[in-house]
Amino acid sequence: MRLEDLGLIGNCQYSALIHNSGEVVWCCLPRFDSEPVFSTLLDSKDGGRYRIGPAGGEIGVQRYRPNTNILETTFQTPTGSFKVIDFAPRFLHYDRAFRPTQLIRIVEPLEGAPRIAVVCEPKLGWSKERPRPMQGSHHIRFEGFASQLRLTTDIPLSYLGGQPFTLTGRQHLVLTWGAPLEEPLAPLCERFLNETSRYWERWVKQCDIPPLFQQEVIRSALALKLHCFEDTGAIIASMTTSIPESPASGRTWDIATAGCATPITS
């Protein structure tokens, strides 16, 4: 797995690495130092996985929305195109930083009738045991974690096992740790998306960025910000954990994914 194939999202409470296949390959919940829920970065066979991608397995192109930590992965398939919007909510609420332990994914068709597949199979940390899934009306609750892990979606639950289906409209998926969602799903996702976008845009405006290589510096600053655990102010060493610098080199990357997905320019 190459560093340039990964995109980073987060909200200073937790972070996640998204591969350009549409898979969450690394995510520890509810904090950076928690055990991994999704971990195919280290174990492609038995690690927990959460993928939204083309039914044919095509690889997408990743871009960030300008001046934000909102990641978009666009896929072209024989039957159409679509994009996956990934972000962790972060914005000001009652004059305080609101950063719930939620991973929001929005799937939007762009052209044609793309066939996609969705699979969410978290694992119980380093034990890699499977939690017991419990289906509700519009959610799946995964039993066995220290707190409630729930996937709420407007996609039919029968489609979440990896079987292909045709994407005909904008769909929403929210993975929550702890308190479940208590609002209508689609309006909440769209509101959180807009609020999170505005938060990061304001954050960038407050940075003192020189004109030379400005966009590159902004992108690096945004990525490095996600390596701050806000509760203590501590900086985590790396989100890329154990990716080798080169095969059998004995060296691993210890810097952020600042150079992976690139900003949207149009």
Sequence and secondary structure as in RCSB ss.txt:
>XXXX:A:sequence
MRLEDLGLIGNCQYSALIHNSGEVVWCCLPRFDSEPVFSTLLDSKDGGRYRIGPAGGEIGVQRYRPNTNILETTF
QTPTGSFKVIDFAPRFLHYDRAFRPTQLIRIVEPLEGAPRIAVVCEPKLGWSKERPRPMQGSHHIRFEGFASQLR
LTTDIPLSYLGGQPFTLTGRQHLVLTWGAPLEEPLAPLCERFLNETSRYWERWVKQCDIPPLFQQEVIRSALALK
LHCFEDTGAIIASMTTSIPESPASGRTWDIATAGCATPITS
>XXXX:A:secstr
  GGGEEEEE SS EEEEETTSEEEEEESSSTTS EEE TTT TTTS EEEEEETT    EEEE TTSS EEEEE
EETTEEEEEEEE   EEETTEEE  SEEEEEEEEEEE  EEEEEEE  BGGGTB  EEEE SSEEEEETSSS EE
EEESS GGGTBS  EE  S EEEEEEESS   S HHHHHHHHHHHHHHHHHHHHHTS   STTHHHHHHHHHHHH
TTEETTTTEE S SSTT BSSTT S B  S STTSSEE   
